[in-house]
Amino acid sequence: MTHTPPHLDDRIEPITIRTGFLWIPGEQIPTPHGTLPRGPLYVEWLAPAEVTRPHPLVLVHGGGGQGTDWLGTPDGRQGWAYDLVRAGYAVYVVDRPGHGRSPHHPEGLGPTAPPLPLEFASFLFAPPESADAHTQWPWERGFDGPEFQQLTSAMGFFLADFAEGQRLDGERLAALLDRIGPAVLVTHSAGSPGGWLAANRRPDLVKAIVAVEPMGPPYADFPGLGEITYGLTYAELTTEPPIDAPEQLKADPAAHRVPGLSGTPIAVVTGSASGSAAQSPPLVDFLNTVGADAELLPLEDSGIVGNGHGLILEANSAETVKPVIAWLDALEESR
């Protein structure tokens, strides 16, 4: 008699995949202990036996998370990465510098901000006051629920220098694109600035962007961080024509184009029960003002309701990915 470990889900559809990993090294820096690579990027890749899609996907996790956010869900199912592989894509899952398997040391990356507490995770992913509408987080709401513990065990911290953290994200993602070629970026939450910056640095290598519940709205003022300096990012964006100070972009965004975003197809995905969804319409407007071809992709327009900010992790994650795959399919058909 065979035995299935309790954490394995018999409902998972078998799939033959190829896997591996690589590193995008950081620049070498001197320290009192010798030379260190600064902020290397860990990249795990997955691909079907036969890749049928023309461009790979680069999955960029949010906030204090890590690449495992794309690989599995708090209740033990396979995550979006596997759904996208089943759809024929080669997928690259990154751990942003200083997160997950991308090591952090203060002599390389500087000090960290305070750790993200469980209260913040509850507020962001499973707010009790939204329980009636937030029906796709069906697990216990509270610190003791096993799914909540699975989610929060993966959470880390930001760099104290938030702008520098975003700059590093953009630079390392750009270097990954140099290695793998043209790709589509798929970002979640506070991972979105790294996507905007990577496109800004490598405009010819980003074919499209899917921003899931992205950070915003433009120029939001976050406690302890201040206003989003460049509207989309705290780290510097380059524009055409160039600006001498970020205030110029804020004063007249229509007078500027952002290389890498100008003309780029962008889908901004929102959940119907997410407290963050309201920030996305003004973000889409701003993206289009600076030249992007951006559109809002609310899940409810596809008949998918009850999702919150963590829609890539929730009980119907295999459904929430389908409108994204359909959007990518339509994009390829239009080319």
Summary of the structure (lengths in Angstrom):
residues: 335
radius of gyration: 19.3
end to end distance: 52.5
largest distance: 70.7
contacts: 1124
relative contact order: 0.13
helix: 33%
strand: 20%
